[in-house]
Amino acid sequence: MNRKQRRARDRQIKKSKNQKTDFEQKVGLFDLMPNDCFICHKNFDKKDKEMVMSWNVVVREKEQSVKVYCPTCWNNAVNILKQYGVPINNEGQD
């Protein structure tokens, strides 16, 4: 094995270790997900496909926090922000 091949192998190993770290971090954040809406405390079932597809999850990686919002509370918040003219990050998801 020549030097070029060893360096390529080392780069590949280093890259795969970084990918595992990112995955482990995201799985760790999944454990922080609450079982109810942050506003109205309506129950959230992680195993219900319809709920998972319709509810909104906000993840703040730096603060290590995960918040879940039901569609009603989310729409109310979006409407309030629109009334005050605050720009919304997900304009296309209404």
Short mmCIF file of the C-alpha atoms (twelve columns), coordinates in Angstrom:
data_MODEL
# 
_entry.id   MODEL 
# 
loop_
_atom_site.group_PDB 
_atom_site.id 
_atom_site.type_symbol 
_atom_site.label_atom_id 
_atom_site.label_alt_id 
_atom_site.label_comp_id 
_atom_site.label_asym_id 
_atom_site.label_seq_id 
_atom_site.Cartn_x 
_atom_site.Cartn_y 
_atom_site.Cartn_z 
_atom_site.pdbx_PDB_model_num 
ATOM 1  C CA . MET A 1  0.000   0.000  0.000  1 
ATOM 2  C CA . ASN A 2  1.545   3.275  -1.039 1 
ATOM 3  C CA . ARG A 3  1.311   6.657  0.657  1 
ATOM 4  C CA . LYS A 4  -1.526  7.940  -1.545 1 
ATOM 5  C CA . GLN A 5  -3.695  4.915  -0.748 1 
ATOM 6  C CA . ARG A 6  -2.990  5.178  2.994  1 
ATOM 7  C CA . ARG A 7  -3.945  8.848  3.039  1 
ATOM 8  C CA . ALA A 8  -7.159  8.153  1.135  1 
ATOM 9  C CA . ARG A 9  -8.014  5.359  3.566  1 
ATOM 10 C CA . ASP A 10 -7.309  7.591  6.569  1 
ATOM 11 C CA . ARG A 11 -9.525  10.341 5.139  1 
ATOM 12 C CA . GLN A 12 -12.341 7.836  4.604  1 
ATOM 13 C CA . ILE A 13 -12.040 6.548  8.176  1 
ATOM 14 C CA . LYS A 14 -12.054 10.082 9.593  1 
ATOM 15 C CA . LYS A 15 -15.110 11.001 7.496  1 
ATOM 16 C CA . SER A 16 -17.062 7.941  8.649  1 
ATOM 17 C CA . LYS A 17 -16.304 8.753  12.312 1 
ATOM 18 C CA . ASN A 18 -17.690 12.294 11.840 1 
ATOM 19 C CA . GLN A 19 -20.873 10.925 10.262 1 
ATOM 20 C CA . LYS A 20 -21.438 8.604  13.216 1 
ATOM 21 C CA . THR A 21 -21.037 11.521 15.606 1 
ATOM 22 C CA . ASP A 22 -23.676 13.594 13.756 1 
ATOM 23 C CA . PHE A 23 -26.082 10.662 13.747 1 
ATOM 24 C CA . GLU A 24 -25.565 9.978  17.447 1 
ATOM 25 C CA . GLN A 25 -26.199 13.645 18.217 1 
ATOM 26 C CA . LYS A 26 -29.484 13.665 16.285 1 
ATOM 27 C CA . VAL A 27 -30.634 10.462 17.977 1 
ATOM 28 C CA . GLY A 28 -29.796 12.035 21.329 1 
ATOM 29 C CA . LEU A 29 -31.998 15.015 20.469 1 
ATOM 30 C CA . PHE A 30 -34.843 12.658 19.530 1 
ATOM 31 C CA . ASP A 31 -34.849 11.429 23.127 1 
ATOM 32 C CA . LEU A 32 -35.502 15.014 24.259 1 
ATOM 33 C CA . MET A 33 -38.742 15.239 22.245 1 
ATOM 34 C CA . PRO A 34 -41.686 15.828 24.589 1 
ATOM 35 C CA . ASN A 35 -44.951 13.862 24.493 1 
ATOM 36 C CA . ASP A 36 -47.253 16.897 24.327 1 
ATOM 37 C CA . CYS A 37 -47.760 20.230 22.593 1 
ATOM 38 C CA . PHE A 38 -45.590 23.000 24.026 1 
ATOM 39 C CA . ILE A 39 -48.544 25.448 24.127 1 
ATOM 40 C CA . CYS A 40 -51.780 23.536 24.834 1 
ATOM 41 C CA . HIS A 41 -50.288 20.279 26.196 1 
ATOM 42 C CA . LYS A 42 -52.336 18.097 23.838 1 
ATOM 43 C CA . ASN A 43 -50.859 14.562 23.761 1 
ATOM 44 C CA . PHE A 44 -48.451 13.731 20.929 1 
ATOM 45 C CA . ASP A 45 -48.023 10.089 19.892 1 
ATOM 46 C CA . LYS A 46 -44.664 9.509  18.199 1 
ATOM 47 C CA . LYS A 47 -45.938 6.249  16.697 1 
ATOM 48 C CA . ASP A 48 -49.013 7.763  14.989 1 
ATOM 49 C CA . LYS A 49 -48.017 8.484  11.390 1 
ATOM 50 C CA . GLU A 50 -50.719 11.119 10.882 1 
ATOM 51 C CA . MET A 51 -49.589 13.056 13.960 1 
ATOM 52 C CA . VAL A 52 -45.944 12.849 12.970 1 
ATOM 53 C CA . MET A 53 -46.740 14.229 9.522  1 
ATOM 54 C CA . SER A 54 -49.027 17.055 10.695 1 
ATOM 55 C CA . TRP A 55 -47.400 18.323 13.896 1 
ATOM 56 C CA . ASN A 56 -44.407 20.693 13.877 1 
ATOM 57 C CA . VAL A 57 -41.150 20.033 15.680 1 
ATOM 58 C CA . VAL A 58 -38.662 22.810 16.412 1 
ATOM 59 C CA . VAL A 59 -35.114 21.704 17.223 1 
ATOM 60 C CA . ARG A 60 -32.531 24.080 18.651 1 
ATOM 61 C CA . GLU A 61 -29.263 22.189 18.509 1 
ATOM 62 C CA . LYS A 62 -27.199 24.842 20.289 1 
ATOM 63 C CA . GLU A 63 -29.631 25.030 23.213 1 
ATOM 64 C CA . GLN A 64 -30.250 21.242 23.123 1 
ATOM 65 C CA . SER A 65 -34.029 21.752 23.141 1 
ATOM 66 C CA . VAL A 66 -36.841 20.146 21.176 1 
ATOM 67 C CA . LYS A 67 -40.391 21.528 21.151 1 
ATOM 68 C CA . VAL A 68 -43.510 20.005 19.584 1 
ATOM 69 C CA . TYR A 69 -46.491 22.079 18.388 1 
ATOM 70 C CA . CYS A 70 -49.935 20.815 17.372 1 
ATOM 71 C CA . PRO A 71 -51.334 22.130 14.058 1 
ATOM 72 C CA . THR A 72 -53.837 24.426 15.805 1 
ATOM 73 C CA . CYS A 73 -51.237 26.143 17.984 1 
ATOM 74 C CA . TRP A 74 -48.762 26.337 15.105 1 
ATOM 75 C CA . ASN A 75 -51.308 28.000 12.785 1 
ATOM 76 C CA . ASN A 76 -52.329 30.448 15.513 1 
ATOM 77 C CA . ALA A 77 -48.685 31.433 16.043 1 
ATOM 78 C CA . VAL A 78 -48.102 31.854 12.300 1 
ATOM 79 C CA . ASN A 79 -51.199 34.058 11.989 1 
ATOM 80 C CA . ILE A 80 -50.091 36.248 14.886 1 
ATOM 81 C CA . LEU A 81 -46.641 36.653 13.336 1 
ATOM 82 C CA . LYS A 82 -48.202 37.594 9.991  1 
ATOM 83 C CA . GLN A 83 -50.382 40.224 11.670 1 
ATOM 84 C CA . TYR A 84 -47.300 41.882 13.129 1 
ATOM 85 C CA . GLY A 85 -45.371 41.601 9.860  1 
ATOM 86 C CA . VAL A 86 -42.678 39.301 11.227 1 
ATOM 87 C CA . PRO A 87 -40.951 37.294 8.468  1 
ATOM 88 C CA . ILE A 88 -41.581 33.553 8.726  1 
ATOM 89 C CA . ASN A 89 -38.903 31.010 7.761  1 
ATOM 90 C CA . ASN A 90 -41.300 28.433 6.284  1 
ATOM 91 C CA . GLU A 91 -43.563 30.591 4.101  1 
ATOM 92 C CA . GLY A 92 -44.241 27.747 1.650  1 
ATOM 93 C CA . GLN A 93 -45.501 25.249 4.251  1 
ATOM 94 C CA . ASP A 94 -48.907 26.812 5.035  1 
# 
